[in-house]
Amino acid sequence: MAAELTASFEDYLKVIWSSKEWVDRPLTTNELANQMGFAPSTVSEAVKKLTKRGLVTHRPYGSIDLTDTGTSAALHMVRRH
């Protein structure tokens, strides 16, 4: 799965993983946008694409969470770096 991800998607997964790893609070689209330095609309589109790929779950106006597959991909990238 990780080989099929763009560098941008890898960055999203790494930031989501690190945000959720150390803090037990919801990660919203706006918070993710602030962390990544992107517009909320850009992040929202990326999250939709990651959701379609089965890497994250996201309810509108709710928290962004990694799926098991997304967590595995993020951990692979974090360990690689």
C-alpha positions as CSV (number, residue, x, y, z in Angstrom):
1,M,0.0,0.0,0.0
2,A,2.7,2.5,0.9
3,A,4.4,2.1,-2.5
4,E,1.2,3.4,-4.1
5,L,1.0,6.6,-2.0
6,T,2.1,9.9,-3.3
7,A,4.6,11.9,-1.2
8,S,1.8,14.3,-0.3
9,F,-0.4,11.4,1.0
10,E,2.6,10.1,2.9
11,D,3.0,13.5,4.6
12,Y,-0.7,13.6,5.6
13,L,-0.5,10.1,7.1
14,K,2.7,11.0,9.1
15,V,1.2,14.2,10.5
16,I,-2.0,12.5,11.4
17,W,-0.2,9.6,13.1
18,S,2.1,11.9,15.0
19,S,-0.8,14.1,16.1
20,K,-2.7,11.2,17.4
21,E,0.2,9.4,18.9
22,W,1.0,11.9,21.7
23,V,-2.3,13.6,22.2
24,D,-5.6,12.0,22.9
25,R,-8.0,14.6,21.4
26,P,-9.8,14.8,18.1
27,L,-7.9,16.0,15.1
28,T,-10.1,18.2,12.9
29,T,-9.5,19.3,9.3
30,N,-8.7,22.8,10.5
31,E,-6.1,21.6,13.0
32,L,-4.5,19.4,10.3
33,A,-4.5,22.3,7.9
34,N,-2.8,24.5,10.5
35,Q,-0.2,21.8,11.2
36,M,0.6,21.3,7.6
37,G,0.4,24.9,6.5
38,F,-2.4,24.3,3.9
39,A,-5.8,25.8,3.4
40,P,-8.6,23.9,5.1
41,S,-10.2,23.2,1.7
42,T,-7.0,21.6,0.4
43,V,-6.8,19.4,3.5
44,S,-10.5,18.5,3.2
45,E,-10.0,17.3,-0.4
46,A,-7.0,15.2,0.6
47,V,-8.8,13.7,3.6
48,K,-11.7,12.7,1.2
49,K,-9.2,10.9,-1.0
50,L,-7.5,9.2,1.9
51,T,-10.9,8.1,3.1
52,K,-11.7,6.6,-0.3
53,R,-8.5,4.7,-0.2
54,G,-9.4,3.2,3.2
55,L,-6.5,5.0,5.0
56,V,-8.5,7.3,7.3
57,T,-12.0,7.7,8.7
58,H,-13.6,11.1,8.9
59,R,-17.1,12.3,9.7
60,P,-17.9,15.8,8.5
61,Y,-17.0,18.3,11.2
62,G,-15.6,15.3,13.2
63,S,-12.2,13.8,14.0
64,I,-9.8,12.4,11.4
65,D,-8.5,9.0,12.4
66,L,-6.2,6.4,10.8
67,T,-7.6,3.1,9.9
68,D,-5.5,0.0,10.6
69,T,-4.2,0.2,7.0
70,G,-3.4,3.9,7.4
71,T,-1.7,3.2,10.7
72,S,0.5,0.5,9.2
73,A,1.4,2.8,6.3
74,A,2.2,5.7,8.6
75,L,4.3,3.5,10.9
76,H,6.2,2.1,7.9
77,M,7.1,5.6,6.8
78,V,8.0,6.9,10.3
79,R,10.3,3.9,10.8
80,R,11.8,4.4,7.4
81,H,12.7,8.0,8.2
